[in-house]
Amino acid sequence: MRVKSVFCAALLMVFASSVAYGAGGPMTGKSVKVGVIADVTGSAGAYGNSQKNAYELAGDDLKAGLIDAAGASLTFDVQDSASPTARR
């Protein structure tokens, strides 16, 4: 019985510290802009559009609080690398 209560207390302490860390975080109030270069147009446009969509979804998840960014506000700046079109 004592082992179980010690285990539960330890688990509760770990949970509480993780919640406190995630709520405040060392990056609270800071804004971080992440630059992304993807092949949005050209011969590899299909891959670049998928990458761009993935970063937009990640940004939405960050805003919704589904991804922990240690309190920082992350934004993704996706730019086109303008891959050349396929030769025919």
C-alpha positions in Angstrom: 0.0 0.0 0.0 2.8 2.4 0.9 4.6 1.7 -2.4 1.5 2.5 -4.3 1.0 5.9 -2.5 4.6 6.8 -3.0 4.3 6.0 -6.7 1.1 8.0 -7.1 2.7 11.0 -5.3 5.8 10.8 -7.6 3.6 10.6 -10.7 1.5 13.6 -9.5 4.7 15.6 -9.0 6.0 14.8 -12.5 2.6 15.7 -14.0 2.4 19.0 -12.0 5.9 20.0 -13.0 5.3 19.3 -16.7 2.0 21.3 -16.7 3.7 24.2 -14.9 6.6 24.1 -17.4 4.4 23.9 -20.4 2.1 26.7 -19.2 4.9 29.2 -18.5 7.9 27.9 -20.4 11.2 29.6 -20.9 10.1 31.2 -24.2 6.9 32.8 -22.9 6.1 36.0 -24.7 8.8 35.5 -27.4 8.0 35.3 -31.1 10.0 33.0 -33.3 9.7 33.1 -37.1 10.9 29.9 -38.9 11.9 30.3 -42.6 11.0 27.4 -44.9 12.2 27.0 -48.5 10.0 24.6 -50.5 9.5 23.8 -54.2 6.0 25.3 -54.4 6.1 25.8 -58.2 8.0 24.1 -61.0 8.6 20.4 -61.6 8.6 19.5 -57.8 5.5 21.6 -57.0 3.5 18.7 -55.9 6.0 18.0 -53.1 6.4 21.7 -52.1 2.6 22.2 -51.9 2.4 19.2 -49.5 5.2 20.7 -47.4 3.5 24.1 -47.4 0.2 22.6 -46.3 2.0 20.6 -43.5 3.6 23.8 -42.1 0.2 25.6 -42.3 -1.4 22.7 -40.3 1.4 22.8 -37.8 0.9 26.5 -37.4 -2.8 25.9 -36.7 -2.0 23.2 -34.2 0.4 25.6 -32.4 -2.3 28.3 -32.2 -4.7 25.7 -30.8 -2.3 24.6 -28.2 -2.0 21.1 -29.5 1.8 21.5 -29.9 3.9 22.7 -27.0 6.3 25.5 -28.0 7.5 26.3 -24.5 5.3 29.4 -24.5 6.7 30.9 -27.7 4.7 32.1 -30.6 5.9 30.3 -33.7 5.1 31.3 -37.2 6.3 29.7 -40.5 7.3 31.8 -43.5 7.2 29.4 -46.5 9.0 30.7 -49.6 9.2 29.2 -53.1 12.6 27.9 -54.2 11.3 28.2 -57.8 12.5 24.8 -59.1 12.9 24.7 -62.8 10.1 23.2 -64.9 10.7 19.8 -66.4 12.4 19.7 -69.8 10.4 18.2 -72.7 
